[in-house]
Amino acid sequence: MEKKEFQKSDLAIGVDIGGTNTVVGFVNNNKCIYEYFFPTQPEKGSKYFVVNLIKTIKKNIKKFEKSYNLVGIGLAAPSVSLQGIIEDSANLKWGKFDIVNEINNFIEVPVKIINDANAAALGEYYYGLGKKIDNFVVITLGTGLGGGIILDGKLINGSNGLAGEIGHTSIGSQGRKCSCGKTDCLETYVSANGLRRTVFYLLSKYNDDSPLRKISYDKMSSELITYYAERGDIIATTAFDFTGEILGKGLANVTACFDPKAIILFGGLTNVGNLLLQPTRYYYESNLLSIYKGKTKILLSKLQNGKAAVLGAASLILKNQL
């Protein structure tokens, strides 16, 4: 009997470059089969990052070489133009950087790049809650806040590829300086960093006893704030209520602009669940025009471990996006 030749399956690598951590996933047509992360360390520079990324890819791909054929790398990053350049990202601070060309100096496979929130939207569209929805907005909540928009089944890029920078719409009134240079951007209130800033604002405004008073700014984290909020600490719970209020108002503005069927929240800050979701939904409905009330659902992504951006980045290769 003639022996059948073994056929390798296609494998794409999806990379989600965050201001704090970078997540790398190995993705076939159906799912992410392997995932790892490493600190982005943007302060060490863009070229250091690329060398580190390629080193980790080459190390981890070895275990899959016998069964899979690497067909390309998809990148998700903040502030990506239509030309595929990372341009003046507020959280990476690499200036203008042609990361695709830099990666191709080290590895000879197709490389594509897209804005990180747009990648999350594609991930939800192909693999998540968006599979049965043609009109939705994805909001990414992490070091900053981003937005990806799917209307009538199509990703909205805008004339420069930068549509969806919802995190840099102006909201709030405390005069918070944003890393982008503007004041009172949505992400200065609704993000991991924004939550931390809110806690210290509340600590300065009120005299309530709180274990958070013993924690320095550098050691304060959303995980610690969540821990004490779950135990009823007044500063921590007020911080989440305030964050939900600002987010709810921001999402009401998003609905007025795009009339989505759903708004899907994705990212590390969503791990707190109802601490953020409950006040967000309340203030969202309170700030909607009556014609929109009860028509748009606010949902948490169900993609395991927040893989939406990784899967969306891989879809640039596997689904021939862009």
C-alpha positions as CSV (number, residue, x, y, z in Angstrom):
1,M,0.0,0.0,0.0
2,E,1.3,3.4,-1.0
3,K,2.1,5.6,2.0
4,K,0.2,8.9,2.0
5,E,2.4,12.0,2.2
6,F,1.7,14.0,5.4
7,Q,0.2,17.4,4.7
8,K,1.2,20.2,7.1
9,S,-1.6,22.6,8.2
10,D,-1.2,26.4,7.8
11,L,-0.3,28.3,10.9
12,A,-0.2,32.1,11.4
13,I,1.3,34.0,14.3
14,G,-0.8,36.8,15.8
15,V,1.1,39.4,17.9
16,D,-0.7,41.9,20.2
17,I,1.8,44.6,21.1
18,G,0.6,46.4,24.3
19,G,2.2,49.2,26.3
20,T,2.9,46.7,29.1
21,N,2.9,43.2,27.7
22,T,3.1,41.6,24.2
23,V,1.0,38.5,23.6
24,V,1.9,36.1,20.9
25,G,-0.5,33.4,19.7
26,F,0.0,30.5,17.1
27,V,-3.3,30.3,15.2
28,N,-4.7,27.9,12.7
29,N,-8.0,28.4,10.9
30,N,-10.1,27.4,13.9
31,K,-8.4,28.5,17.1
32,C,-5.3,29.7,19.0
33,I,-3.3,26.5,19.7
34,Y,-0.5,28.1,21.7
35,E,0.0,31.4,23.5
36,Y,2.7,33.2,25.5
37,F,3.5,36.7,26.5
38,F,6.6,38.8,27.4
39,P,7.1,42.4,28.7
40,T,7.1,44.9,25.9
41,Q,9.6,47.2,27.6
42,P,9.0,50.1,25.2
43,E,11.5,52.2,27.0
44,K,14.3,50.0,25.6
45,G,13.4,51.1,22.1
46,S,11.7,49.6,19.0
47,K,14.6,47.7,17.6
48,Y,15.2,46.0,20.9
49,F,11.6,44.9,20.9
50,V,11.8,43.4,17.4
51,V,14.9,41.4,18.3
52,N,13.2,40.1,21.4
53,L,10.0,39.2,19.5
54,I,11.8,37.3,16.8
55,K,13.9,35.5,19.4
56,T,10.8,34.3,21.2
57,I,9.1,33.3,18.0
58,K,12.0,31.2,16.7
59,K,12.3,29.5,20.1
60,N,8.6,28.6,20.4
61,I,7.9,27.7,16.8
62,K,10.3,24.7,16.9
63,K,7.7,22.5,18.6
64,F,5.2,23.1,15.8
65,E,7.4,22.8,12.7
66,K,6.7,19.1,12.0
67,S,2.9,19.6,11.9
68,Y,2.4,23.2,10.7
69,N,3.6,25.5,8.0
70,L,4.2,29.1,9.0
71,V,2.4,31.2,6.4
72,G,2.8,34.7,8.0
73,I,2.8,37.0,11.0
74,G,0.0,39.5,11.8
75,L,0.7,42.4,14.1
76,A,-1.7,44.4,16.3
77,A,-0.3,47.6,17.6
78,P,-1.5,51.1,18.7
79,S,-1.6,54.0,16.3
80,V,-1.0,52.2,13.0
81,S,-1.5,54.1,9.7
82,L,-2.7,52.7,6.4
83,Q,0.9,52.7,5.3
84,G,1.6,50.1,8.0
85,I,3.7,52.4,10.2
86,I,3.4,52.8,13.9
87,E,3.0,56.5,14.3
88,D,3.6,58.4,17.5
89,S,1.9,55.8,19.8
90,A,1.2,57.4,23.2
91,N,2.0,54.2,25.1
92,L,5.0,53.0,23.1
93,K,6.7,56.3,22.3
94,W,8.7,54.9,19.4
95,G,7.9,57.8,17.0
96,K,7.4,56.6,13.5
97,F,8.5,53.0,13.1
98,D,8.2,50.7,10.1
99,I,8.0,47.5,12.2
100,V,7.0,45.3,9.3
101,N,10.2,46.1,7.3
102,E,12.2,45.6,10.5
103,I,10.8,42.1,11.1
104,N,11.3,41.1,7.5
105,N,15.0,41.7,8.1
106,F,15.0,38.7,10.5
107,I,12.3,36.3,9.1
108,E,11.1,35.7,5.5
109,V,7.4,35.3,5.8
110,P,4.5,37.8,4.9
111,V,4.0,40.3,7.7
112,K,0.9,42.5,8.0
113,I,0.0,45.1,10.7
114,I,-3.2,46.7,11.9
115,N,-4.4,48.9,14.7
116,D,-4.8,46.9,17.9
117,A,-8.4,47.7,18.5
118,N,-9.2,46.9,14.8
119,A,-7.5,43.6,15.3
120,A,-9.7,42.9,18.4
121,A,-12.8,43.7,16.2
122,L,-11.7,41.3,13.5
123,G,-11.0,38.7,16.2
124,E,-14.6,39.0,17.5
125,Y,-16.0,39.0,14.0
126,Y,-14.3,35.8,13.0
127,Y,-13.9,33.9,16.3
128,G,-16.1,35.5,19.0
129,L,-19.3,37.3,19.8
130,G,-19.3,39.2,16.5
131,K,-19.7,36.1,14.3
132,K,-23.5,36.6,14.2
133,I,-23.4,40.4,14.4
134,D,-22.8,42.8,11.5
135,N,-22.8,46.0,13.5
136,F,-20.7,46.3,16.6
137,V,-18.0,48.2,18.3
138,V,-15.1,46.6,20.3
139,I,-13.6,48.7,23.1
140,T,-10.2,47.6,24.4
141,L,-9.4,48.4,28.0
142,G,-5.8,48.0,29.0
143,T,-2.9,50.4,29.5
144,G,-5.0,52.7,27.3
145,L,-8.4,52.5,25.6
146,G,-9.0,51.8,21.9
147,G,-11.9,51.1,19.6
148,G,-12.6,48.9,16.6
149,I,-15.7,49.4,14.5
150,I,-17.5,46.8,12.3
151,L,-20.5,48.3,10.3
152,D,-22.5,46.3,7.9
153,G,-20.0,43.5,8.2
154,K,-17.0,45.7,7.2
155,L,-14.1,47.0,9.3
156,I,-14.1,50.8,9.3
157,N,-10.5,52.0,8.8
158,G,-11.0,55.7,7.9
159,S,-9.0,57.7,5.4
160,N,-5.7,57.2,7.3
161,G,-6.4,53.8,8.9
162,L,-6.8,55.5,12.3
163,A,-10.6,55.3,12.7
164,G,-11.8,54.2,16.2
165,E,-9.4,56.2,18.4
166,I,-12.2,56.5,20.9
167,G,-9.8,56.6,23.8
168,H,-8.7,60.1,22.7
169,T,-12.1,61.6,22.5
170,S,-12.4,64.3,25.2
171,I,-14.5,63.6,28.3
172,G,-14.3,64.4,32.0
173,S,-13.5,67.7,33.7
174,Q,-10.5,67.1,36.0
175,G,-7.9,68.4,33.5
176,R,-6.0,65.1,33.4
177,K,-3.1,65.3,31.0
178,C,-3.0,62.4,28.5
179,S,0.3,60.8,27.3
180,C,-0.8,61.9,23.8
181,G,-0.5,65.5,24.8
182,K,-4.2,66.3,25.0
183,T,-6.2,66.9,28.2
184,D,-9.2,64.8,29.6
185,C,-9.0,62.0,27.0
186,L,-11.4,59.1,27.8
187,E,-8.4,56.8,28.4
188,T,-7.1,59.0,31.2
189,Y,-10.1,58.0,33.2
190,V,-11.0,54.5,31.7
191,S,-7.9,52.3,31.6
192,A,-5.6,50.6,34.1
193,N,-3.6,53.8,34.5
194,G,-6.8,55.9,34.6
195,L,-8.2,53.8,37.5
196,R,-5.0,54.2,39.4
197,R,-5.1,58.0,38.9
198,T,-8.8,58.0,40.1
199,V,-7.8,56.2,43.3
200,F,-5.2,58.9,44.2
201,Y,-7.6,61.6,43.3
202,L,-10.2,60.2,45.7
203,L,-7.6,59.7,48.4
204,S,-6.7,63.3,48.2
205,K,-10.4,64.4,48.2
206,Y,-11.8,62.3,51.1
207,N,-10.6,61.3,54.6
208,D,-12.0,57.8,54.7
209,D,-9.8,55.1,56.1
210,S,-8.5,52.8,53.3
211,P,-5.7,50.4,53.1
212,L,-4.9,52.0,49.7
213,R,-3.4,54.9,51.5
214,K,-0.4,52.8,52.4
215,I,0.4,51.9,48.8
216,S,2.7,54.1,46.7
217,Y,1.6,55.3,43.3
218,D,4.3,53.0,41.6
219,K,3.0,49.9,43.4
220,M,-0.7,50.7,42.9
221,S,-2.4,48.4,40.4
222,S,-5.8,47.6,39.1
223,E,-5.5,44.1,40.7
224,L,-4.9,45.7,44.1
225,I,-7.8,48.1,43.6
226,T,-10.0,45.2,42.6
227,Y,-9.0,43.2,45.7
228,Y,-10.0,45.9,48.1
229,A,-13.2,46.8,46.1
230,E,-14.3,43.2,46.4
231,R,-13.9,43.6,50.2
232,G,-16.0,46.8,50.3
233,D,-13.3,49.4,50.6
234,I,-15.1,52.8,50.0
235,I,-12.2,54.4,48.0
236,A,-11.9,51.3,45.7
237,T,-15.6,50.9,45.1
238,T,-16.0,54.6,44.4
239,A,-13.2,54.5,42.0
240,F,-14.9,51.8,40.0
241,D,-18.2,53.6,40.1
242,F,-16.6,56.8,38.8
243,T,-14.8,54.8,36.1
244,G,-18.0,53.2,35.0
245,E,-19.7,56.6,34.9
246,I,-17.1,58.0,32.5
247,L,-17.1,54.8,30.4
248,G,-20.9,54.8,30.3
249,K,-21.0,58.3,29.0
250,G,-18.3,57.6,26.5
251,L,-20.2,54.5,25.2
252,A,-23.4,56.6,24.9
253,N,-21.5,58.9,22.6
254,V,-20.3,55.9,20.6
255,T,-23.9,54.7,20.2
256,A,-25.0,58.1,19.0
257,C,-22.3,58.0,16.3
258,F,-22.5,54.4,15.1
259,D,-25.8,52.8,16.3
260,P,-24.3,49.4,17.0
261,K,-26.2,46.3,17.9
262,A,-23.6,45.5,20.5
263,I,-20.6,47.0,22.3
264,I,-18.0,44.4,23.2
265,L,-15.6,45.1,26.0
266,F,-12.2,43.4,25.8
267,G,-8.9,43.7,27.7
268,G,-7.3,43.3,31.1
269,L,-9.5,45.8,32.9
270,T,-12.6,43.8,32.0
271,N,-11.4,41.0,34.3
272,V,-13.0,42.9,37.2
273,G,-16.4,41.9,35.9
274,N,-19.4,43.5,37.5
275,L,-17.3,46.0,39.5
276,L,-17.0,47.9,36.2
277,L,-19.8,46.4,34.1
278,Q,-22.7,47.2,36.4
279,P,-22.0,51.0,36.8
280,T,-21.1,51.2,33.1
281,R,-24.4,49.8,32.0
282,Y,-26.3,52.1,34.4
283,Y,-24.6,55.3,33.3
284,Y,-24.7,54.2,29.7
285,E,-28.5,53.9,29.7
286,S,-28.8,57.1,31.7
287,N,-27.0,59.1,29.1
288,L,-28.6,57.7,25.9
289,L,-31.0,59.5,23.7
290,S,-34.4,57.8,24.2
291,I,-34.4,56.5,20.6
292,Y,-31.4,54.3,21.5
293,K,-32.5,53.0,24.9
294,G,-32.7,49.2,25.2
295,K,-31.4,48.6,21.7
296,T,-27.6,48.1,22.2
297,K,-26.1,45.4,24.5
298,I,-22.9,46.0,26.4
299,L,-21.1,42.6,26.4
300,L,-17.8,41.2,27.8
301,S,-15.7,39.3,25.2
302,K,-15.9,35.5,25.7
303,L,-12.6,34.8,23.9
304,Q,-10.5,33.0,26.4
305,N,-7.8,35.1,28.1
306,G,-8.6,38.1,25.9
307,K,-7.3,36.6,22.7
308,A,-9.4,38.9,20.4
309,A,-6.5,41.0,19.2
310,V,-4.2,38.0,18.7
311,L,-6.8,36.2,16.7
312,G,-7.6,39.3,14.7
313,A,-4.0,39.9,13.9
314,A,-3.6,36.3,12.7
315,S,-6.7,36.8,10.5
316,L,-4.8,39.3,8.5
317,I,-2.9,36.3,7.2
318,L,-5.4,33.4,7.4
319,K,-8.5,35.4,6.2
320,N,-6.5,37.5,3.8
321,Q,-7.5,40.8,5.4
322,L,-6.1,44.2,4.3
